[in-house]
Amino acid sequence: WWDRRMKVYEIQVDKLNLYQLVDWVINPATAPYQCSFVELLATEREQPTTWFVSHWWGESVRDFITCVENHAKIRSLSRADTYWVCAYANNQHELGKDLGKDPMKSSFARAISMAHGVLLILDESGPATAFTRIWCCFEEAITVLHLGSRQVRSRLLFDITTVADGHPQLLTDGPTDEELEMEKKHQMCPLQPSGWACKNKREAGFPASVIRKGLAVNVTKAEASEEIDKVRILNCIAGRKEEDLDKPPHPIHDEYDAVNSMLAGIFATATLRAAVDAGIDISDGGDLPLLKALREDSHRKVLTLNFGGMKHFTSIELMALSQNLPRQLTTLNLNFSDCTGLTAVPAELGHALASLPCLTSLRL
């Protein structure tokens, strides 16, 4: 096998990507039937989507499989749960039929509307090349902005995964069911292990290089194989009607900024504890400017952060956090239990809470 695009010969198994797999396996196998790979292999007519997978085709198939298998294990999924993957689900011989003009009517949007959650797979080599691809950005926009929310049964879970040094790393949207059960037992008996502590330990190895890319997403700079796809997707994100999707997109728009800031905020909240615990500078000029991303996540309504049991969480960290809370919060849950380094609560926390105009629910 060789890569017809890059003219790379003798493709190695551990480097094989989806572009190459489509060329050498999917298309030849499905050509006689002009169908998708799923249709070729499926034994059941209907396969409801449990998790939609958003990813870049250029990552290695081996890493992709590693990430999905790890995700299924950590989420305790059964054989009845399914992943929707475009290369296998779309008919590669009739892509125009699956994509169409309106991105919200594409197979991608329809699959997300039926899914329980979205799994974003980010490559380590880019890193995070998916953030530079417009269709991936569209999938993330649907997830964070709830585009077409009338079709979505409930809030989508949004998990993020990658492979670092050969090992899968996963940031889950909140604790898993198993970790929630652990936390319930911990609340009843502090001697039992904490589910939040288990989650934080599990996610501590997520690579900083990938996090930095998540903090700097810019959907307007994403690329497309077909330029018209980018035009239509940006117009779709901006809320234009179907008849206006082919018009030149707005160079700047509030919805573009919303997608960028909300994705950065997701990375910030998911990695804040691990970064503080590791002593990483999270200030605006630091190695990982997580506080800036948190502060600028202006669309966030609910924030839950658990610092329980952290020895290095002091009044200094709490004061910095207080000064960078999103202004539009309606619900705030903060856990500082067993933070032995937190000997006093700074007055700035009270001032910060009083300055949140929409806050209706507070749990400390």
BELLIN-V634168 format. One line per field, one symbol per residue. phi: phi as a letter, one per 30 degrees, with the letter a starting at -180 (. if undefined). A space follows every 10 residues. Layout:
phi->???
This chain:
phi->.bdddchcch ddedcecded dddcbddddc edchbddddd cdcbdcbedc bcccacdddd dddededddd dddddhdcdd dbccbedcdd ddcbdeddci ddedcddddd dddcddaccc ccdddedhde dccddddddd deddcheied ccdaeddbcb bacbhicdbb ccdiddeddd ddddddddbe dddddddddd ddcddddddd dedddbdbdd cdcbdceddd edddddddid dedcdcdedd dbaeddddde dddddddddd cdddddddid dcdecddbdd ddddddddcd cbbbbbceid dcdcdddddd dedbdddcdc bbbbccdidd dcdacddedd ddddcddcdb bbbc
